């Protein structure tokens, strides 16, 4: 992935002033998605930046409510409603896809790109698929929207895709309804629909939620194999670090609508530099070693996105909030800064020496 530090962006710092086209396949610049409500402004995403190249996988992780799915729907242009593209949310920043800026583009242009250039595997395929229409009908419709072919050709393509994602007897199951499929089969059908137009960007939002572990492994293998075949860029959104360990080249950790750590997967897993990432790793079960202690949960609850804590949003839950002197963690929001190797960034007020010491002496021995 592109290192934005050379262009003045710290992979999360505001870059909206630069309106030049992106050289990356996908670049998100200072994305903000705020929802007006009767209780106040919900800052679901509050200044997020990252890049992604074709053939690479980015894993976005964090607890529920951290802004992961809102980010993905923002990229897909799904925070609008109605034929005139009326906003449901206050959105600012820039989203560049293969040289096309999406936030300022005509909604019709974004609709044409959706499905052809970018596609999404939704978290719950049972609610994403229409219960009245057959699986084949829905895949055929998704294909014919972008290709001027008759139903016979589109049906052949739908059967081909169902076979490719591992659904048995695809020529018969193409006429089944979603409720006639198991959870894993519905997820496979959702993947077939997403890939029917060979999109260059695939977003998988919690692709293995509510699936048993054997089916999870099959779905992850399928996504990996299809990525190799199509050469597409993939974003995997999940709260399960085991999933991103299996798939991701790079990991972006979100908390309170912002990025708190970002870097190569190996660095984030073995040399994490943010207390929230430590908490996520401590709460993840391990099967490669004997557990000597219970899993360590992240204490407290995620912040309200209406009243995000001042300073570092993680400070009310952080056991190391008082390490930096002067109460800076409660008054000043930390910006992303590079740590260690190139491409590894974190937003924490602790010095690099303190983070390395705490990780080496206190955290790593317990994991």
FENHURA-V756296 format. One record per residue. RES is the residue in three letters. PHI is phi as a letter, one per 20 degrees, with the letter a starting at -180 (NA if undefined). NEAR is the number of other ideal C-beta (glycine too) atoms within 10 Angstrom. Layout:
RES,PHI,NEAR ; RES,PHI,NEAR
This chain:
UNK,NA,21 ; UNK,f,18 ; UNK,e,13 ; UNK,f,22 ; UNK,f,16 ; UNK,f,8 ; UNK,d,12 ; UNK,n,10 ; UNK,d,21 ; UNK,e,18 ; UNK,l,25 ; UNK,q,27 ; UNK,f,19 ; UNK,g,15 ; UNK,c,21 ; UNK,f,14 ; UNK,f,8 ; UNK,e,13 ; UNK,e,10 ; UNK,f,8 ; UNK,g,12 ; UNK,e,21 ; UNK,e,12 ; UNK,e,20 ; UNK,f,21 ; UNK,c,25 ; UNK,c,23 ; UNK,d,26 ; UNK,d,26 ; UNK,l,19 ; UNK,f,25 ; UNK,c,19 ; UNK,c,23 ; UNK,d,18 ; UNK,d,17 ; UNK,f,12 ; UNK,c,9 ; UNK,f,4 ; UNK,e,9 ; UNK,q,12 ; UNK,e,12 ; UNK,e,19 ; UNK,e,21 ; UNK,f,23 ; UNK,c,26 ; UNK,c,19 ; UNK,o,22 ; UNK,d,25 ; UNK,c,24 ; UNK,a,24 ; UNK,c,23 ; UNK,b,24 ; UNK,d,16 ; UNK,f,16 ; UNK,n,15 ; UNK,d,18 ; UNK,c,23 ; UNK,d,25 ; UNK,e,25 ; UNK,d,28 ; UNK,c,24 ; UNK,q,24 ; UNK,f,16 ; UNK,g,9 ; UNK,n,19 ; UNK,e,27 ; UNK,o,24 ; UNK,f,25 ; UNK,f,20 ; UNK,f,24 ; UNK,f,27 ; UNK,f,21 ; UNK,f,21 ; UNK,f,24 ; UNK,f,22 ; UNK,f,20 ; UNK,m,21 ; UNK,d,16 ; UNK,e,19 ; UNK,c,16 ; UNK,b,10 ; UNK,n,9 ; UNK,f,7 ; UNK,e,7 ; UNK,m,15 ; UNK,f,9 ; UNK,f,11 ; UNK,e,14 ; UNK,c,18 ; UNK,e,14 ; UNK,d,19 ; UNK,c,12 ; UNK,o,19 ; UNK,b,21 ; UNK,c,23 ; UNK,d,20 ; UNK,c,24 ; UNK,l,16 ; UNK,n,10 ; UNK,d,15 ; UNK,e,15 ; UNK,e,20 ; UNK,f,18 ; UNK,e,9 ; UNK,f,17 ; UNK,f,9 ; UNK,g,14 ; UNK,f,10 ; UNK,f,12 ; UNK,f,21 ; UNK,f,15 ; UNK,f,14 ; UNK,f,22 ; UNK,f,20 ; UNK,o,19 ; UNK,e,17 ; UNK,e,18 ; UNK,b,25 ; UNK,b,25 ; UNK,c,24 ; UNK,e,24 ; UNK,f,20 ; UNK,f,20 ; UNK,c,15 ; UNK,f,23 ; UNK,f,15 ; UNK,e,10 ; UNK,f,17 ; UNK,e,22 ; UNK,f,13 ; UNK,f,9 ; UNK,e,9 ; UNK,e,14 ; UNK,f,18 ; UNK,g,28 ; UNK,f,24 ; UNK,g,18 ; UNK,f,22 ; UNK,f,28 ; UNK,g,25 ; UNK,f,16 ; UNK,f,23 ; UNK,f,22 ; UNK,f,16 ; UNK,f,15 ; UNK,d,17 ; UNK,c,13 ; UNK,e,6 ; UNK,c,14 ; UNK,e,8 ; UNK,f,14 ; UNK,f,9 ; UNK,f,14 ; UNK,f,21 ; UNK,f,19 ; UNK,f,15 ; UNK,f,20 ; UNK,f,28 ; UNK,f,21 ; UNK,f,13 ; UNK,f,25 ; UNK,f,28 ; UNK,f,16 ; UNK,f,18 ; UNK,e,23 ; UNK,n,17 ; UNK,e,22 ; UNK,f,9 ; UNK,l,11 ; UNK,g,20 ; UNK,f,13 ; UNK,e,11 ; UNK,f,19 ; UNK,f,23 ; UNK,e,12 ; UNK,e,17 ; UNK,e,16 ; UNK,g,21 ; UNK,f,9 ; UNK,e,12 ; UNK,d,20 ; UNK,f,10 ; UNK,g,16 ; UNK,f,20 ; UNK,f,21 ; UNK,f,20 ; UNK,f,30 ; UNK,f,24 ; UNK,f,27 ; UNK,f,29 ; UNK,f,26 ; UNK,f,29 ; UNK,f,26 ; UNK,f,23 ; UNK,e,24 ; UNK,f,28 ; UNK,d,20 ; UNK,l,13 ; UNK,f,21 ; UNK,e,20 ; UNK,c,21 ; UNK,c,23 ; UNK,d,26 ; UNK,d,28 ; UNK,e,22 ; UNK,l,20 ; UNK,f,25 ; UNK,d,25 ; UNK,f,16 ; UNK,m,14 ; UNK,d,17 ; UNK,f,10 ; UNK,f,9 ; UNK,f,8 ; UNK,f,17 ; UNK,g,20 ; UNK,f,13 ; UNK,f,17 ; UNK,f,22 ; UNK,f,18 ; UNK,f,13 ; UNK,f,19 ; UNK,f,25 ; UNK,f,14 ; UNK,f,13 ; UNK,f,18 ; UNK,f,19 ; UNK,f,10 ; UNK,f,11 ; UNK,e,16 ; UNK,m,10 ; UNK,e,23 ; UNK,e,26 ; UNK,c,24 ; UNK,d,25 ; UNK,d,27 ; UNK,d,25 ; UNK,a,22 ; UNK,d,16 ; UNK,e,17 ; UNK,f,21 ; UNK,f,16 ; UNK,f,23 ; UNK,f,25 ; UNK,f,15 ; UNK,f,19 ; UNK,d,21 ; UNK,e,24 ; UNK,e,17 ; UNK,c,24 ; UNK,c,25 ; UNK,c,28 ; UNK,e,25 ; UNK,d,24 ; UNK,b,28 ; UNK,m,25 ; UNK,n,27 ; UNK,c,25 ; UNK,e,29 ; UNK,d,26 ; UNK,b,28 ; UNK,b,28 ; UNK,r,27 ; UNK,g,18 ; UNK,g,19 ; UNK,f,14 ; UNK,f,20 ; UNK,f,28 ; UNK,f,18 ; UNK,d,12 ; UNK,c,18 ; UNK,f,26 ; UNK,c,25 ; UNK,c,27 ; UNK,g,27 ; UNK,f,26 ; UNK,f,25 ; UNK,g,25 ; UNK,f,23 ; UNK,f,22 ; UNK,f,19 ; UNK,f,15 ; UNK,e,12 ; UNK,e,15 ; UNK,f,7 ; UNK,d,11 ; UNK,d,7 ; UNK,e,4 ; UNK,b,7 ; UNK,f,6 ; UNK,e,10 ; UNK,e,7 ; UNK,c,8 ; UNK,f,6 ; UNK,f,10 ; UNK,d,15 ; UNK,f,9 ; UNK,f,19 ; UNK,f,10 ; UNK,n,11 ; UNK,c,10 ; UNK,g,16 ; UNK,f,19 ; UNK,f,14 ; UNK,f,22 ; UNK,e,12 ; UNK,c,10 ; UNK,f,17 ; UNK,g,16 ; UNK,f,12 ; UNK,m,18 ; UNK,f,28 ; UNK,f,24 ; UNK,e,26 ; UNK,g,22 ; UNK,f,15 ; UNK,d,18 ; UNK,e,23 ; UNK,f,13 ; UNK,d,19 ; UNK,f,19 ; UNK,e,11 ; UNK,f,17 ; UNK,f,19 ; UNK,f,7 ; UNK,n,9 ; UNK,m,12 ; UNK,f,16 ; UNK,f,24 ; UNK,d,16 ; UNK,c,12 ; UNK,c,14 ; UNK,f,18 ; UNK,f,21 ; UNK,e,14 ; UNK,f,23 ; UNK,c,15 ; UNK,f,16 ; UNK,c,19 ; UNK,l,15 ; UNK,f,11 ; UNK,f,11 ; UNK,n,17 ; UNK,d,20 ; UNK,c,27 ; UNK,b,27 ; UNK,d,26 ; UNK,b,26 ; UNK,f,23 ; UNK,f,23 ; UNK,f,11 ; UNK,f,14 ; UNK,f,8 ; UNK,f,14 ; UNK,f,23 ; UNK,f,15 ; UNK,f,13 ; UNK,f,18 ; UNK,f,20 ; UNK,f,11 ; UNK,e,9 ; UNK,d,12 ; UNK,e,19 ; UNK,g,14 ; UNK,f,9 ; UNK,e,11 ; UNK,e,17
